[in-house]
Amino acid sequence: MTTTSQASFDNQRVLDIARSIDDVRARIADAGRDPATVRIVGVTKTFDVATVRAAVAAGITAVGENYLTELEEKRAVTDVPVRWHYLGALQTNKIARIAAVADVVSGVSRAKELTKLAQCGPGGVIDVQVDTTGRAERNGAPPTEVGDLVRMARDLGLNVRGLMVVAPPDPDGARDAFETVRRLADDLEVRERSMGMTEDYQLAVTCGSTEVRLGRLLFGFREGRGAALT
């Protein structure tokens, strides 16, 4: 049974997140875009299930997770209507588990990942991740390979929802990344451009983002990994 103090805390959490969402939508409008055309994905990695529930109560319809175990555990105990996005890099030996719990698998960047996902069943919804930095430590396919990956995914019966990018921190590099992804999405006729996080979402929106991935901006500073899931 929920206590009065717990209910009060939950309600305050919902109100705090709702205010943050309103602020984000106002800033999207200030950037010259209709806020209704830009989806907000709440990135809840390291936060507990109560945060997911509060986010949905505040109006979030999509939640992103970077760690497979967290996604599995949270989805198993969450009874609210929300679409789950897997945002982390893919390991081929875990793809079947990821496909079983993610409504959208982002971060796809290699042909062997597409093959494994297709083996999990037709119609899987994916984003192809683009990397414009060329750094070995960055996940994502170089822009020159993205077209081939999208075509391969479609041939395998996968549903390519869109493209995703994690931009470099400098504004010029970020703008180049966002504009590159927008052009690729236009050329490949994919709908979604998942671009922009807490630090750069306003720039991403001006460059045509249809989806921003926000964590700290909505939920505050992150909890330590392994935090309680209830």
Backbone as a chain_set.jsonl record, in Angstrom:
{"seq": "MTTTSQASFDNQRVLDIARSIDDVRARIADAGRDPATVRIVGVTKTFDVATVRAAVAAGITAVGENYLTELEEKRAVTDVPVRWHYLGALQTNKIARIAAVADVVSGVSRAKELTKLAQCGPGGVIDVQVDTTGRAERNGAPPTEVGDLVRMARDLGLNVRGLMVVAPPDPDGARDAFETVRRLADDLEVRERSMGMTEDYQLAVTCGSTEVRLGRLLFGFREGRGAALT", "coords": {"N": [[0.846, -1.204, 0.0], [0.54, 2.212, -0.829], [2.037, 4.826, 0.916], [1.062, 8.011, 2.416], [3.193, 9.855, 2.412], [4.858, 8.705, 0.463], [3.212, 8.815, -1.807], [3.021, 11.6, -2.043], [5.686, 12.219, -2.584], [6.026, 10.908, -5.06], [4.175, 12.297, -6.632], [5.327, 14.848, -6.604], [7.679, 14.297, -7.969], [6.668, 13.685, -10.503], [5.585, 16.201, -11.154], [7.923, 17.752, -11.218], [9.324, 16.599, -13.376], [7.472, 17.062, -15.401], [7.531, 19.862, -15.534], [10.123, 20.211, -16.495], [9.871, 19.012, -18.998], [8.029, 20.777, -20.182], [9.654, 23.045, -20.328], [11.613, 22.179, -22.129], [10.026, 21.818, -24.413], [9.228, 24.455, -24.832], [11.667, 25.603, -25.507], [12.191, 24.226, -27.852], [10.184, 25.317, -29.431], [11.115, 27.954, -29.455], [13.271, 27.56, -31.085], [12.132, 27.535, -33.497], [10.531, 25.403, -34.233], [7.684, 23.233, -34.305], [6.738, 21.934, -31.282], [5.299, 19.562, -31.194], [6.235, 18.053, -33.249], [8.606, 16.952, -32.539], [9.834, 14.31, -30.901], [10.33, 13.422, -27.479], [12.615, 11.428, -25.959], [12.973, 9.879, -22.96], [15.844, 9.307, -21.255], [16.656, 6.85, -19.174], [18.733, 5.464, -17.999], [20.427, 4.038, -15.275], [18.623, 5.19, -13.524], [15.788, 4.514, -11.357], [12.874, 2.291, -11.478], [10.7, 3.732, -10.542], [11.228, 6.273, -11.5], [10.844, 5.902, -14.234], [8.076, 5.39, -14.253], [7.142, 7.839, -13.25], [8.0, 9.541, -15.285], [6.437, 8.706, -17.463], [3.905, 9.336, -16.451], [4.192, 12.055, -16.508], [4.099, 12.605, -19.165], [5.892, 11.485, -20.98], [6.46, 9.294, -23.675], [8.261, 7.525, -24.686], [11.07, 5.662, -23.708], [14.538, 5.459, -23.107], [17.229, 3.126, -22.856], [20.585, 2.242, -22.025], [21.881, 0.002, -21.15], [21.654, -3.473, -21.329], [20.853, -5.281, -19.275], [19.586, -3.587, -17.429], [17.451, -2.704, -19.01], [16.053, -5.104, -19.451], [15.326, -5.795, -16.801], [13.89, -3.549, -15.893], [11.799, -3.372, -17.769], [10.45, -5.706, -17.218], [9.166, -5.224, -14.812], [7.659, -2.979, -15.118], [4.606, -1.422, -15.547], [3.44, 0.419, -17.225], [2.278, 2.234, -20.136], [4.614, 2.483, -22.556], [7.148, 3.034, -25.009], [10.081, 1.198, -25.488], [13.413, 2.011, -26.017], [16.458, 0.735, -27.122], [19.595, 1.967, -26.643], [22.296, 1.527, -26.53], [25.6, 0.378, -27.611], [25.825, -2.483, -29.752], [26.293, -5.916, -28.986], [26.964, -8.835, -30.663], [26.403, -11.327, -29.555], [24.413, -10.781, -27.784], [22.248, -9.825, -29.073], [19.804, -11.159, -29.614], [18.57, -11.174, -27.111], [18.317, -8.42, -26.731], [16.576, -7.733, -28.841], [14.3, -8.976, -27.941], [13.273, -7.415, -25.914], [13.322, -4.725, -26.61], [11.536, -2.147, -28.176], [12.439, -0.472, -30.122], [15.491, -0.76, -31.694], [18.281, 0.93, -31.462], [21.486, 2.264, -32.504], [22.523, 0.501, -34.358], [25.056, -0.557, -36.479], [26.576, -2.229, -38.075], [26.934, -4.783, -40.591], [26.761, -7.453, -39.719], [25.273, -7.198, -37.423], [22.765, -6.517, -38.422], [22.134, -8.907, -39.735], [21.903, -10.689, -37.572], [19.769, -9.483, -36.167], [17.711, -9.745, -38.042], [17.414, -12.484, -37.986], [16.043, -12.783, -35.666], [13.458, -12.327, -36.272], [11.075, -11.05, -38.683], [10.467, -7.579, -39.494], [11.549, -6.143, -37.36], [12.187, -3.148, -35.58], [14.449, -0.611, -36.225], [17.161, 1.761, -35.744], [19.732, 3.115, -37.676], [22.945, 3.871, -36.673], [24.958, 6.712, -37.09], [28.307, 7.746, -37.484], [30.26, 10.572, -37.42], [32.776, 11.262, -36.715], [34.928, 9.513, -37.023], [36.422, 8.3, -35.076], [37.881, 5.593, -33.33], [36.81, 4.75, -30.924], [34.194, 5.469, -31.011], [30.816, 4.527, -31.488], [29.006, 3.573, -34.422], [28.308, 3.878, -37.938], [30.355, 5.001, -40.672], [29.384, 7.852, -42.683], [29.525, 7.178, -45.428], [28.899, 4.501, -45.522], [26.356, 4.166, -44.664], [24.107, 4.161, -46.38], [24.278, 1.648, -47.7], [23.909, -0.034, -45.512], [21.287, 0.589, -44.72], [19.86, -0.213, -47.0], [20.479, -2.962, -46.999], [19.308, -3.721, -44.578], [16.59, -3.306, -45.146], [16.252, -5.148, -47.218], [16.509, -7.461, -45.732], [14.168, -7.513, -44.38], [13.806, -5.887, -42.188], [12.571, -3.071, -40.318], [13.478, 0.003, -41.011], [13.487, 2.565, -39.07], [14.773, 5.046, -38.744], [17.626, 7.286, -38.585], [20.373, 7.657, -36.33], [22.438, 9.698, -34.246], [25.29, 10.491, -32.261], [26.558, 13.419, -31.428], [29.738, 15.126, -31.82], [31.358, 17.094, -29.196], [31.981, 19.804, -29.808], [30.523, 22.798, -31.134], [30.65, 23.314, -33.958], [31.378, 20.822, -35.001], [29.207, 19.36, -34.096], [27.055, 20.557, -35.458], [27.769, 19.888, -38.1], [27.543, 17.1, -37.924], [24.777, 16.785, -37.406], [23.611, 17.959, -39.689], [24.648, 16.32, -41.661], [23.396, 13.869, -41.045], [20.73, 14.588, -41.389], [20.681, 15.082, -44.189], [21.331, 12.52, -45.145], [19.142, 11.062, -44.187], [17.067, 12.238, -45.632], [17.846, 11.537, -48.262], [17.724, 8.753, -48.134], [15.15, 8.302, -47.512], [14.081, 7.888, -44.911], [12.201, 8.222, -41.933], [12.695, 9.14, -39.234], [14.958, 11.197, -37.399], [17.079, 10.832, -35.075], [18.451, 12.902, -33.104], [20.414, 14.825, -30.967], [21.036, 15.65, -27.588], [21.113, 16.369, -24.056], [23.003, 18.522, -23.97], [23.039, 19.551, -26.549], [20.582, 19.634, -27.833], [18.967, 21.748, -28.747], [20.355, 22.873, -30.908], [20.318, 20.593, -32.534], [17.597, 20.405, -33.083], [17.167, 22.681, -34.664], [18.448, 21.802, -36.878], [16.859, 19.865, -37.915], [16.076, 17.653, -36.367], [13.949, 14.962, -35.344], [13.64, 13.726, -33.023], [14.705, 13.852, -29.718], [17.068, 12.881, -27.228], [16.942, 12.739, -23.919], [18.284, 12.909, -20.688], [19.644, 13.759, -18.033], [18.663, 16.383, -18.15], [15.953, 16.106, -17.807], [15.668, 14.462, -15.544], [17.562, 15.012, -13.617], [20.753, 14.688, -11.876], [22.539, 11.699, -12.523], [22.016, 8.489, -11.002], [24.144, 6.063, -9.355], [25.434, 3.357, -11.329], [23.67, 0.309, -11.258], [21.82, 0.967, -9.402], [18.9, 0.657, -7.303], [16.092, -1.068, -8.676], [13.469, -0.729, -8.125]], "CA": [[0.0, 0.0, 0.0], [1.323, 3.439, -0.924], [1.837, 5.742, 2.039], [0.818, 9.4, 2.033], [4.459, 10.513, 2.1], [5.347, 8.176, -0.799], [2.377, 9.387, -2.866], [3.413, 12.992, -2.186], [6.99, 12.246, -3.259], [5.826, 10.535, -6.459], [3.502, 13.406, -7.304], [6.296, 15.915, -6.786], [8.586, 13.853, -9.038], [5.938, 13.873, -11.754], [5.506, 17.638, -11.422], [9.258, 18.239, -11.581], [9.62, 16.151, -14.737], [6.559, 17.764, -16.308], [8.06, 21.219, -15.727], [11.295, 20.102, -17.375], [9.361, 18.751, -20.348], [7.463, 22.038, -20.687], [10.768, 23.924, -20.663], [12.204, 21.668, -23.377], [9.109, 22.129, -25.518], [9.299, 25.899, -25.081], [12.927, 25.869, -26.209], [12.001, 23.731, -29.214], [9.399, 26.347, -30.109], [12.012, 29.087, -29.658], [14.157, 27.208, -32.194], [11.368, 27.638, -34.741], [9.884, 24.133, -34.564], [6.491, 22.847, -33.556], [7.142, 20.889, -30.327], [4.588, 18.308, -31.462], [6.948, 17.307, -34.293], [9.878, 16.47, -31.99], [9.601, 13.378, -29.794], [11.29, 13.417, -26.384], [12.904, 10.125, -25.369], [13.568, 10.016, -21.642], [16.918, 8.32, -21.076], [16.552, 6.529, -17.753], [19.802, 4.572, -17.538], [20.835, 4.148, -13.867], [17.509, 5.606, -12.685], [14.967, 3.381, -10.971], [11.593, 2.127, -12.148], [9.821, 4.823, -10.127], [11.475, 7.384, -12.413], [10.152, 5.579, -15.487], [6.645, 5.595, -14.048], [6.898, 9.277, -13.123], [8.19, 10.14, -16.609], [5.248, 8.408, -18.268], [2.814, 10.135, -15.889], [4.438, 13.447, -16.892], [3.856, 12.775, -20.594], [6.882, 10.812, -21.816], [5.913, 8.095, -24.316], [9.368, 6.659, -25.095], [12.145, 5.626, -22.725], [15.756, 4.871, -23.65], [18.161, 2.469, -21.949], [21.877, 1.926, -22.63], [22.395, -1.262, -20.643], [20.677, -4.525, -21.571], [20.306, -5.825, -18.029], [18.626, -2.614, -16.901], [16.256, -2.727, -19.85], [15.315, -6.328, -19.153], [14.758, -5.772, -15.448], [12.884, -2.491, -15.785], [10.61, -3.702, -18.556], [9.739, -6.815, -16.566], [8.389, -4.783, -13.643], [6.999, -1.712, -15.428], [3.258, -1.692, -16.041], [2.907, 1.639, -17.832], [2.412, 2.19, -21.596], [5.776, 3.232, -23.02], [7.996, 2.31, -25.968], [11.442, 1.064, -24.975], [14.482, 2.138, -27.012], [17.795, 0.328, -26.691], [20.469, 2.996, -27.205], [23.7, 1.178, -26.381], [26.269, -0.371, -28.679], [25.343, -3.859, -29.827], [27.171, -7.069, -29.006], [26.191, -9.789, -31.45], [25.938, -12.45, -28.73], [23.295, -10.331, -26.951], [21.23, -9.187, -29.916], [18.51, -11.821, -29.46], [17.988, -10.669, -25.863], [17.93, -7.027, -26.956], [15.392, -7.71, -29.705], [13.15, -9.486, -27.195], [12.752, -6.439, -24.951], [13.353, -3.357, -27.145], [10.619, -1.827, -29.267], [13.302, 0.139, -31.133], [16.904, -1.049, -31.473], [19.141, 1.953, -32.061], [22.898, 1.923, -32.408], [22.911, -0.51, -35.341], [26.088, 0.066, -37.32], [27.37, -3.219, -38.797], [26.142, -5.745, -41.356], [26.491, -8.668, -38.943], [24.193, -6.888, -36.494], [21.536, -6.619, -39.189], [21.861, -10.323, -39.964], [21.433, -11.257, -36.309], [18.447, -8.936, -35.881], [16.758, -10.357, -38.972], [17.186, -13.848, -37.523], [15.109, -12.722, -34.54], [12.114, -12.212, -36.815], [10.894, -9.926, -39.61], [9.765, -6.382, -39.028], [12.178, -5.479, -36.237], [12.325, -1.705, -35.786], [15.824, -0.223, -35.924], [17.807, 2.98, -36.236], [21.146, 2.972, -38.02], [23.717, 4.943, -36.053], [25.965, 7.338, -37.944], [29.436, 8.386, -36.79], [30.925, 11.533, -38.296], [34.074, 11.625, -36.145], [35.974, 8.59, -37.449], [37.194, 7.829, -33.935], [37.692, 4.16, -33.108], [36.022, 4.497, -29.721], [32.809, 5.882, -31.247], [29.948, 3.594, -32.196], [28.337, 4.15, -35.575], [28.874, 3.645, -39.263], [30.681, 6.239, -41.385], [28.307, 8.245, -43.593], [29.618, 6.505, -46.721], [28.401, 3.12, -45.424], [25.0, 4.147, -44.127], [23.155, 3.784, -47.427], [24.335, 0.2, -47.899], [23.315, -0.687, -44.336], [19.836, 0.778, -44.779], [19.34, -1.078, -48.061], [20.59, -4.333, -46.53], [18.284, -3.927, -43.552], [15.297, -3.424, -45.81], [16.244, -6.436, -47.928], [16.362, -8.511, -44.728], [12.834, -7.435, -43.792], [13.783, -5.037, -41.008], [11.913, -1.776, -40.47], [14.431, 1.069, -40.695], [12.724, 3.708, -38.596], [15.499, 6.286, -38.962], [19.057, 7.362, -38.317], [20.706, 8.185, -35.004], [23.815, 10.171, -34.139], [25.803, 11.157, -31.062], [27.411, 14.443, -32.031], [30.911, 15.555, -31.049], [30.976, 18.167, -28.271], [32.159, 21.175, -30.286], [29.338, 23.212, -31.9], [30.82, 23.148, -35.405], [31.316, 19.394, -35.278], [27.838, 18.914, -33.861], [26.22, 21.012, -36.579], [28.114, 19.063, -39.26], [26.963, 15.769, -37.712], [23.324, 16.857, -37.547], [23.254, 18.234, -41.078], [24.974, 15.111, -42.423], [22.348, 12.882, -40.806], [19.501, 15.066, -42.049], [20.795, 14.836, -45.631], [21.25, 11.083, -45.376], [17.761, 10.639, -43.959], [16.292, 12.683, -46.794], [18.232, 10.743, -49.429], [17.335, 7.352, -47.947], [13.711, 8.31, -47.252], [13.726, 7.392, -43.582], [11.408, 9.275, -41.291], [13.184, 9.673, -37.968], [16.339, 11.666, -37.232], [17.271, 10.867, -33.622], [19.621, 13.774, -32.984], [20.376, 15.809, -29.9], [20.947, 15.246, -26.196], [20.949, 17.501, -23.148], [23.879, 19.651, -24.253], [22.993, 20.08, -27.919], [19.31, 19.326, -28.49], [18.413, 22.905, -29.45], [21.011, 22.915, -32.209], [19.811, 19.471, -33.317], [16.241, 20.729, -33.536], [17.258, 23.62, -35.785], [18.988, 21.061, -38.023], [15.868, 18.93, -38.425], [15.825, 16.482, -35.527], [12.573, 14.594, -35.034], [13.652, 13.027, -31.738], [15.84, 14.187, -28.859], [17.251, 11.888, -26.171], [17.273, 13.581, -22.776], [18.333, 12.252, -19.389], [19.894, 14.681, -16.922], [17.826, 17.571, -18.273], [14.622, 15.777, -17.295], [15.641, 13.68, -14.31], [18.597, 15.409, -12.686], [22.002, 13.951, -11.959], [22.335, 10.258, -12.563], [22.36, 7.632, -9.886], [25.19, 5.123, -9.7], [24.987, 2.17, -12.041], [23.324, -0.737, -10.324], [20.866, 1.478, -8.42], [17.723, -0.198, -7.143], [15.183, -1.024, -9.799], [12.075, -0.621, -7.688]], "C": [[0.88, 1.253, 0.0], [1.016, 4.357, 0.246], [1.597, 7.149, 1.529], [2.106, 10.089, 1.646], [5.013, 10.031, 0.775], [4.56, 8.759, -1.961], [2.755, 10.832, -3.117], [4.734, 13.112, -2.933], [6.831, 11.941, -4.743], [5.177, 11.673, -7.236], [4.46, 14.564, -7.555], [7.271, 15.566, -7.895], [7.932, 14.047, -10.4], [5.888, 15.352, -12.125], [6.852, 18.201, -11.859], [9.605, 17.848, -13.015], [8.737, 16.874, -15.744], [7.029, 19.188, -16.569], [9.264, 21.201, -16.658], [10.873, 19.845, -18.814], [8.796, 20.026, -20.958], [8.573, 22.994, -21.104], [11.43, 23.479, -21.966], [11.312, 22.022, -24.559], [9.115, 23.615, -25.843], [10.563, 26.249, -25.853], [12.885, 25.339, -27.645], [11.216, 24.753, -30.033], [10.253, 27.578, -30.4], [12.967, 28.836, -30.825], [13.421, 27.181, -33.528], [10.675, 26.364, -35.161], [8.62, 23.945, -33.733], [6.89, 21.729, -32.591], [6.467, 19.546, -30.574], [5.306, 17.455, -32.499], [8.277, 16.732, -33.799], [9.58, 15.598, -30.768], [10.701, 13.527, -28.744], [11.418, 11.986, -25.865], [13.579, 10.373, -24.023], [14.591, 8.924, -21.41], [17.063, 8.04, -19.588], [17.642, 5.579, -17.266], [20.271, 5.012, -16.148], [19.732, 4.693, -12.956], [16.599, 4.409, -12.405], [13.634, 3.364, -11.712], [10.61, 3.226, -11.764], [10.006, 6.043, -11.03], [10.798, 7.145, -13.748], [8.66, 5.851, -15.346], [6.302, 7.087, -13.957], [7.025, 9.969, -14.483], [6.969, 9.915, -17.488], [4.053, 9.229, -17.764], [2.947, 11.603, -16.283], [4.286, 13.672, -18.39], [4.866, 12.137, -21.521], [6.276, 9.531, -22.382], [6.983, 7.116, -24.758], [10.505, 6.797, -24.096], [13.341, 4.919, -23.343], [16.644, 4.294, -22.575], [19.436, 2.113, -22.705], [22.418, 0.557, -22.241], [21.307, -2.328, -20.745], [20.048, -5.029, -20.28], [19.287, -4.88, -17.412], [17.329, -2.638, -17.703], [15.416, -3.962, -19.537], [14.604, -6.244, -17.81], [13.663, -4.722, -15.311], [11.619, -2.852, -16.565], [9.777, -4.784, -17.866], [8.84, -6.352, -15.433], [7.66, -3.466, -13.888], [5.663, -1.985, -16.102], [2.617, -0.45, -16.641], [3.139, 1.583, -19.341], [3.555, 3.086, -22.08], [6.535, 2.386, -24.029], [9.439, 2.362, -25.469], [12.437, 1.107, -26.125], [15.783, 1.613, -26.397], [18.792, 1.22, -27.411], [21.941, 2.618, -27.178], [24.275, 0.518, -27.618], [25.837, -1.829, -28.609], [26.498, -4.85, -29.763], [26.386, -8.202, -29.652], [25.673, -10.955, -30.607], [24.78, -12.068, -27.813], [22.128, -9.782, -27.767], [19.865, -9.844, -29.755], [17.812, -11.338, -28.189], [17.517, -9.227, -26.018], [16.644, -6.952, -27.766], [14.142, -8.15, -28.963], [12.518, -8.441, -26.288], [12.705, -5.006, -25.477], [12.334, -3.195, -28.26], [11.357, -1.178, -30.431], [14.741, -0.192, -30.762], [17.711, 0.009, -32.213], [20.598, 1.506, -31.928], [23.339, 0.854, -33.377], [23.913, 0.107, -36.31], [26.906, -0.926, -38.134], [26.461, -4.24, -39.474], [25.812, -6.972, -40.524], [25.416, -8.432, -37.888], [22.841, -6.987, -37.196], [21.151, -8.073, -39.409], [21.294, -10.975, -38.709], [20.025, -10.766, -35.97], [17.382, -9.558, -36.784], [16.443, -11.789, -38.567], [16.21, -13.902, -36.35], [13.662, -12.581, -34.997], [11.98, -10.996, -37.715], [10.224, -8.743, -38.931], [10.367, -5.691, -37.838], [12.458, -4.022, -36.54], [13.716, -1.266, -35.335], [16.11, 1.207, -36.352], [19.239, 2.613, -36.595], [21.893, 4.164, -37.432], [24.825, 5.402, -36.984], [27.07, 7.923, -37.07], [30.155, 9.3, -37.767], [32.333, 11.879, -37.82], [35.217, 10.762, -36.66], [36.821, 8.054, -36.318], [36.853, 6.377, -33.627], [36.78, 3.876, -31.927], [34.541, 4.853, -29.891], [32.036, 4.773, -31.951], [29.296, 4.322, -33.369], [29.06, 3.845, -36.855], [29.267, 4.973, -39.896], [29.59, 6.57, -42.392], [28.329, 7.508, -44.928], [29.06, 5.085, -46.711], [26.931, 3.044, -45.036], [23.98, 3.691, -45.166], [23.123, 2.279, -47.642], [23.697, -0.538, -46.724], [21.789, -0.569, -44.356], [19.23, -0.137, -45.837], [19.397, -2.55, -47.649], [19.515, -4.642, -45.503], [16.915, -4.115, -44.186], [15.182, -4.746, -46.554], [16.029, -7.605, -46.966], [14.999, -8.477, -44.026], [12.753, -6.632, -42.516], [13.123, -3.695, -41.329], [12.895, -0.686, -40.039], [13.624, 2.326, -40.359], [13.421, 5.012, -38.91], [16.98, 6.137, -38.73], [19.27, 8.023, -36.963], [22.146, 8.667, -35.023], [24.073, 10.708, -32.736], [26.845, 12.142, -31.552], [28.654, 14.69, -31.188], [30.573, 16.799, -30.231], [31.117, 19.579, -28.813], [31.0, 21.557, -31.205], [29.481, 23.018, -33.411], [30.733, 21.682, -35.796], [29.914, 18.855, -35.103], [26.934, 19.319, -35.023], [26.495, 20.176, -37.829], [27.491, 17.679, -39.142], [25.456, 15.794, -37.958], [22.915, 17.091, -39.004], [23.563, 17.04, -41.973], [23.87, 14.073, -42.275], [21.04, 13.314, -41.462], [19.538, 14.787, -43.538], [20.674, 13.351, -45.949], [19.817, 10.582, -45.213], [16.864, 11.04, -45.12], [16.575, 11.789, -47.996], [17.716, 9.309, -49.351], [15.856, 7.188, -47.617], [13.362, 7.557, -45.972], [13.144, 8.55, -42.783], [12.105, 9.939, -40.116], [14.654, 10.075, -38.035], [16.539, 11.85, -35.725], [18.57, 11.609, -33.346], [19.409, 14.73, -31.818], [20.179, 15.199, -28.536], [20.931, 16.512, -25.341], [21.748, 18.723, -23.585], [23.616, 20.303, -25.61], [21.635, 19.915, -28.597], [18.729, 20.524, -29.234], [19.045, 23.066, -30.828], [20.486, 21.799, -33.098], [18.433, 19.767, -33.886], [16.273, 21.69, -34.712], [17.758, 22.924, -37.046], [18.045, 19.962, -38.506], [15.627, 17.683, -37.606], [14.332, 16.235, -35.357], [12.472, 13.927, -33.67], [14.896, 13.432, -30.956], [15.856, 13.224, -27.683], [17.782, 12.608, -24.933], [17.228, 12.781, -21.477], [18.433, 13.256, -18.271], [18.971, 15.903, -16.966], [16.419, 17.339, -17.722], [14.643, 15.252, -15.869], [16.679, 14.084, -13.28], [19.843, 14.552, -12.832], [21.749, 12.465, -11.811], [22.725, 9.583, -11.275], [23.478, 6.691, -10.323], [24.629, 3.921, -10.414], [24.748, 1.05, -11.039], [22.359, -0.261, -9.252], [19.621, 0.588, -8.402], [16.722, 0.007, -8.267], [13.724, -0.931, -9.378], [11.825, 0.753, -7.096]], "O": [[1.853, 1.333, 0.75], [-0.15, 4.632, 0.531], [1.883, 7.46, 0.373], [2.137, 10.832, 0.665], [5.579, 10.823, 0.022], [5.136, 9.152, -2.975], [2.812, 11.263, -4.268], [4.899, 13.975, -3.794], [7.417, 12.618, -5.588], [5.577, 11.977, -8.36], [4.407, 15.193, -8.612], [7.656, 16.433, -8.679], [8.572, 14.518, -11.34], [6.121, 15.714, -13.278], [6.916, 19.032, -12.765], [10.117, 18.666, -13.78], [9.2, 17.255, -16.819], [6.938, 19.674, -17.697], [9.408, 22.077, -17.512], [11.456, 20.403, -19.744], [9.055, 20.324, -22.124], [8.452, 23.68, -22.119], [11.768, 24.31, -22.809], [11.8, 22.477, -25.593], [9.016, 23.993, -27.01], [10.536, 27.093, -26.748], [13.475, 25.934, -28.547], [11.546, 25.019, -31.188], [10.133, 28.18, -31.467], [13.419, 29.778, -31.477], [14.002, 26.848, -34.561], [10.265, 26.236, -36.314], [8.512, 24.438, -32.611], [7.339, 20.674, -33.037], [7.006, 18.504, -30.203], [5.024, 16.263, -32.621], [8.994, 16.091, -34.567], [9.13, 16.093, -29.735], [11.866, 13.733, -29.083], [10.445, 11.403, -25.388], [14.633, 11.004, -23.959], [14.245, 7.743, -21.372], [17.536, 8.888, -18.831], [17.485, 4.952, -16.218], [20.481, 6.198, -15.891], [19.883, 4.664, -11.735], [16.635, 3.413, -13.127], [13.306, 4.281, -12.465], [9.771, 3.613, -12.578], [9.047, 6.767, -11.297], [10.239, 8.07, -14.337], [8.051, 6.47, -16.218], [5.302, 7.539, -14.515], [6.252, 10.873, -14.797], [6.519, 10.83, -18.179], [3.279, 9.756, -18.564], [1.948, 12.317, -16.384], [4.338, 14.815, -18.846], [4.721, 12.233, -22.74], [5.649, 8.766, -21.65], [6.668, 5.997, -25.163], [10.86, 7.903, -23.688], [13.188, 3.903, -24.021], [16.805, 4.886, -21.507], [19.388, 1.731, -23.874], [23.299, 0.015, -22.909], [20.178, -2.116, -20.303], [18.83, -5.187, -20.206], [18.244, -5.318, -16.926], [16.239, -2.597, -17.133], [14.199, -3.864, -19.377], [13.426, -6.581, -17.698], [12.631, -4.972, -14.689], [10.505, -2.661, -16.077], [8.547, -4.768, -17.929], [7.852, -7.016, -15.12], [7.098, -2.894, -12.954], [5.598, -2.695, -17.105], [1.399, -0.28, -16.577], [4.095, 0.951, -19.789], [3.457, 4.311, -22.015], [6.564, 1.161, -23.92], [9.946, 3.415, -25.084], [12.327, 0.344, -27.085], [16.158, 2.0, -25.29], [18.841, 1.236, -28.64], [22.763, 3.331, -27.754], [23.553, 0.148, -28.544], [25.524, -2.344, -27.536], [27.538, -4.659, -30.394], [25.266, -8.498, -29.236], [24.619, -11.513, -30.91], [24.22, -12.929, -27.135], [21.132, -9.327, -27.204], [18.853, -9.143, -29.759], [16.601, -11.117, -28.19], [16.462, -8.85, -25.51], [15.73, -6.202, -27.424], [13.036, -7.74, -29.317], [11.348, -8.566, -25.927], [12.095, -4.148, -24.839], [12.275, -4.011, -29.18], [10.954, -1.316, -31.586], [15.167, 0.069, -29.637], [17.81, -0.016, -33.44], [20.89, 0.484, -31.306], [24.446, 0.334, -33.237], [23.658, 1.161, -36.892], [27.844, -0.521, -38.822], [25.363, -4.526, -38.996], [24.697, -7.487, -40.608], [24.719, -9.369, -37.498], [21.877, -7.489, -36.617], [19.981, -8.435, -39.285], [20.321, -11.726, -38.777], [19.183, -11.551, -35.534], [16.278, -9.859, -36.331], [15.326, -12.261, -38.78], [15.622, -14.948, -36.074], [12.741, -12.704, -34.189], [12.695, -10.011, -37.532], [9.516, -8.888, -37.934], [9.779, -4.738, -37.328], [12.916, -3.689, -37.633], [14.115, -1.521, -34.198], [15.417, 1.784, -37.19], [19.884, 1.862, -35.863], [21.525, 5.316, -37.659], [25.534, 4.594, -37.584], [26.792, 8.527, -36.034], [30.608, 8.856, -38.822], [33.015, 12.693, -38.443], [36.356, 11.224, -36.73], [37.842, 7.413, -36.566], [35.688, 5.98, -33.659], [36.058, 2.879, -31.922], [33.729, 4.568, -29.011], [32.535, 4.157, -32.893], [29.065, 5.53, -33.316], [30.264, 3.587, -36.867], [28.586, 5.976, -39.684], [28.934, 5.664, -42.907], [27.274, 7.239, -45.503], [28.778, 4.523, -47.769], [26.332, 1.97, -45.076], [23.082, 2.91, -44.85], [22.045, 1.695, -47.756], [23.022, -1.55, -46.916], [21.087, -1.53, -44.04], [18.2, -0.767, -45.598], [18.462, -3.304, -47.921], [18.885, -5.699, -45.551], [16.164, -5.005, -43.786], [14.134, -5.391, -46.523], [15.438, -8.619, -47.337], [14.716, -9.321, -43.176], [11.738, -6.681, -41.821], [13.124, -3.25, -42.476], [13.117, -0.479, -38.846], [13.151, 3.042, -41.242], [12.774, 5.985, -39.298], [17.52, 5.032, -38.682], [18.462, 8.835, -36.511], [22.982, 8.109, -35.734], [23.195, 11.3, -32.108], [27.903, 11.741, -32.038], [28.63, 14.487, -29.974], [29.602, 17.491, -30.539], [30.436, 20.482, -28.328], [30.537, 20.722, -31.981], [28.53, 22.601, -34.072], [30.1, 21.332, -36.791], [29.473, 17.995, -35.866], [26.141, 18.513, -35.51], [25.563, 19.796, -38.539], [26.974, 17.138, -40.12], [24.922, 14.921, -38.642], [21.965, 16.474, -39.487], [22.836, 16.772, -42.929], [23.452, 13.463, -43.26], [20.325, 12.487, -42.027], [18.554, 14.312, -44.105], [19.998, 12.966, -46.903], [19.339, 9.775, -46.01], [16.001, 10.269, -45.541], [15.649, 11.337, -48.669], [17.323, 8.721, -50.359], [15.369, 6.068, -47.461], [12.472, 6.707, -45.952], [13.547, 9.703, -42.941], [12.109, 11.165, -40.008], [15.479, 9.39, -38.64], [16.207, 12.899, -35.172], [19.651, 11.019, -33.355], [18.359, 15.362, -31.698], [19.303, 14.361, -28.325], [20.752, 17.611, -25.866], [21.229, 19.839, -23.572], [23.934, 21.476, -25.805], [21.543, 20.043, -29.818], [18.063, 20.343, -30.253], [18.353, 23.361, -31.803], [20.233, 22.018, -34.282], [18.136, 19.422, -35.03], [15.497, 21.541, -35.656], [17.521, 23.4, -38.156], [18.394, 19.206, -39.412], [15.023, 16.733, -38.106], [13.547, 17.176, -35.24], [11.379, 13.6, -33.207], [16.01, 13.362, -31.474], [14.808, 12.801, -27.196], [18.936, 13.036, -24.903], [16.262, 12.068, -21.203], [17.435, 13.577, -17.627], [18.549, 16.398, -15.92], [15.776, 18.266, -17.23], [13.752, 15.553, -15.075], [16.68, 13.549, -12.171], [19.977, 13.786, -13.786], [20.862, 12.035, -11.073], [23.623, 10.021, -10.556], [23.733, 6.538, -11.517], [23.501, 3.501, -10.157], [25.519, 0.864, -10.097], [22.095, -0.987, -8.294], [19.336, -0.133, -9.358], [16.53, 1.124, -8.747], [12.834, -1.048, -10.22], [10.709, 1.047, -6.668]]}, "num_chains": 1, "name": "protein.A"}
